[in-house]
Each structure stands twice: as structure tokens, then as C-alpha cells.
Amino acid sequence: MIRFGPAGIPLSCKGRTLIDGIEDVHSLGLTAIELQLVRMNIIDRYAMEDEVGLTPRDITTDLIVQIIRGEEDPLIITDLSETIQDGDLLVTLISGIAPNWADVNFARDLAKKLDITLSLHSPYYMDLTQSSDVALPSVEILRWGGLIASEMGASPLVIHLGLYEGRDEEDAINNIVSNLASIIDWYEENNVNVVLGLETSGRQEVFGSVDEIIRICDEVEGVIPIINVPHIHSRENGSLMTKEDFEDLFAKLDNFTKSVFYVHFSGVEHEDGNEIRYTPIKKGDLRFEPMAEAMIEHLYEMTIISGSPLLEHDAMYMRVIFERNYTRQVQKLKRMAEKEEETRIEEERLAKEEEGATKDTKSAPKKKSGAKVVTKKPTGKKTPPKPAQAKKASAKKKSASKKIPEKKEPVEEKTAPKKAPAKKKSASKKIPEKKEPVKTAVKKAPAKSPAKKGPTKAKPSPAKTPSKKKPSKKKK
């Protein structure tokens, strides 16, 4: 699940109490808030007469975090259900979180009802890089901060680790490991259920690079890294620019968070590896879109706290960007799924067709192995053609017979030798057509017709008929 919220009570909230802040966050559509325990004052006072017999939870005027009983060998009591006795020294905590334990418990129940995740940020002036004696005030503040967080149901308790102050990295790491171990032991002894979150720093002189935080998390059990994106971006000279940059960062810290990340985000101005100030997200070179893409692709579970000067406005802005990118990604995946479904259906159809074709070939009749194959010997008789073939043959014959008389043109020289006899017949038939009628005269003999040249034979001249002599007059 992805949650967005401000670092502190929203600027738009009319009331400035813890209860007002939780209700306003819910009305804005946000689902997380990081409460700021940045100012903390400790006051020791003796119990009043009307407080004797009550418990720290019953006191409505102060937030009592500890009871000190006795003077020579004092007994320190952190059980909030312990009855206050006469002469007890009460350690009260003055902060902007809540005036008493009743408000703390009410805030816990209200946040649970509205589905708001609570977390707590300790004061910024922690100094755990020092030895145990010097770091004792910081250790006590973290004890009491853990007590408040546990009663409120807030987690994690976000802490800074301190300055180097001339110490080398190894000395600082050893002191931090020792102080954190004592705090966690105290939590276990007093049934304080909270996780310590180690925040990355944004300046070179402050302990808390990504690699240093990883080393502390590796050596101390029960702590997690807090990813302050503008701090890392500043300390590494603008290293978080692309989706791949964020993926590498989350992969580095995944072993300690189990894909459940707590992140601070805002715009930032930086120079020479140091953060100058927070800015609204729209300013500067650090953009939220690449981180949103990495979140969507890897489905991280994440709580994102806006540390921007605009607080809840930029928290809502990040939520809008995330939802927009998430919708685009869902639509893209939907289109890809539809294409895959279409290809799957097409492949199934082709497979069914192939399966049907193989079934058809298998169902065709096969020759039995034991049966004898009878083959007919070819005979001299021609088998009668089938009706269709007979029709085709007759049609071919008719077409051939029709085409013969149409060719009346004289044959070319190439085909002349083959059709020589036909030429003679045609010539002999054409001679009488050209023959002129023979005129017979009684008195004169017919003139001899000149012989025609050519391959045709000369016409036989008509036989002379013997003319009958007229009887002469003398004989009469």
C-alpha cells in the first residue's frame, strides 16, 4: 500500500493540536502523518497531594514519563500504570505532541478509525556519535520518545545520528552502535513497541550517508533505514534523476526493509554535496515522476512524507502524480494482456485446425496387411471413356471437323510439299471452269486454241466431224 502525508500538522488546519491534525489529514484524502517531537523540555517536580494514588495515565495536567522513587538509591519507574506515592519525583515532558496520556491514547484510536498511519520524528539535535556518557541526554530523549510512540501506536521513531565533530568514521560507528544497543535494550525491558528509523543526512559533516546507514542497520538488530530522498540527492551531487537511480537505491536497502519503505520527499537546493534548503517539489532538479515509475513497476509498499515548505499541498501533489502514472501503467498492461489473449486465441484456432487435419488423415481407410492386392493386367481392349471424358472427346472432334473447311486460303510454301496432290486435284477441277465455250461454225473450221503453259495437260482438240457434201445439181 502507498500512503502520503505531511511532516507535521497541515498548514491548512485551523486547530494546532494533534487531534485537529489527524482529522485534517483525513479530510484532505491523505493517509499518513509524521508527528514532530522537535521541541522537548523536561521538568522534574514532586507529586502533589491530589496526585497521590493516581497513575501517570490519570494525570490530565502533565505528560508524566517517569517516576523516581527514593533519594539514596533511587528507583526509576517507567510503567505508566504505577501508582504515584507521596514523595515521588515526577519527570514531566513538555512538547507540542499532547498535554497528557489521555490525548495520546485518543489520537491512537482516532487514527486507527480513520486509517491514518502515525509516525514520530525525534528532535534534530541528537548526538549519538559521542561516547555513552556524553550521549546520555540524547539516549534519554529517545527512550521517552519511544514511550510516546508506543502509546500512540506510531512507528517508526525517526532519528538523526549526529555530527562527526572531528571523529573518524570508525569511531563514530562504534559509538552509534553502542548507544543504539542500549536504547533497544531499554525498549525491551519496558515493553516499548517501536522501531527506530535511521535517517540519511544531507550534509557531509553529518553522519548518515547511505553506505553508513546500511552498515549500522547491518550491525544493530531492530533498526531500519529512513530514505530521505532530498538528503541523498544533495549529498551525492544530484544522483537521483532517473527511474533506474531510484531502483538502485531501493534495491540497496531492500534487505533491511523487506520492500516496506519509509521515505521523505521534497524539492531541494544543494551545492557541493550539501543541502542548502528544502523547496516545493516543482522547484529544483529533483522530480517525483521517476520515483513514482519505480514504485509502480516494483509494487513497493511505501509511506511517503512531504517535508516540503508546502507540506500537505505537495503531499497531495505527489499522490496525484502517482495515481496518474499508475493509471497509465494499468492501461498499458491491459492493452498488452488483450494482445496476448488475441494471440493465444489465434494459436488455439490454428492448433485445432492442425489437429482436425491429422484426424482426417488418420481416419482415411488403410490397406490391411493380410489382404491380397489384385492387379488387373492390361488388355488390348480400350476401356470406354467416362461420360465426361466422352463428351470432351466428341467436342474436340466436332471442333476439328468444323475447322477443316474454313482453311480455303492457298497453302504457304512451307506446307506445299505435303499437300502437292491436293493442288493437282484442285487444278484439274478449275480447268473446265476457265474453259471458254467452243463456237462451231458451219462453213469455217474452228480455230486452233493455243496450248496453255503450266502443269496442266493440254486440252484435246475436238474431233473433226465429217461434213456431209451437198448433192450437186449436176447429178440431178
Buried (B, 14 or more C-beta within 10 A) or exposed (E): EBBBBBBBBBEEBEEEBBBBBBBBBBEBEBBBBBBBBBEBEBEEEEBEEEBEEBBBBBBEEBBBBBBBBEEEEEEEBBEBEBBBEEEBBBBBBEBBBBBBBBBBBBBBEBBEEEEBBBBBBBBEEBBBBBEEEEBEEBBBBBBBBBBBBBBBBBBBBBBBBBBBEEBEBEBBBBBBBBBBBBBBEBBEEBEBEBBBBBBBBBBEEBBBBBEBBBBBBEBBEBBBBBBBBBBBBBBBEBBBEBBEBBBEBBEBBBEBBEEEBBBBBBBBBBEEEBBEEBBBBEBBEBBBEBBBBBBBEBEBEBBBBBBBBBBBBBBBBBBEBBEEBBEEBEEEEEEEEEEEEEEEEEEEEEEEEEEEEEEEEEEEEEEEEEEEEEEEEEEEEEEEEEEEEEEEEEEEEEEEEEEEEEEEEEBEEEEEEEEEEEEEEEEEEEEEEEEEEEEEEEEEEEEEEEEEEEEEEEEEEEEEEEEEEEEEEEEE
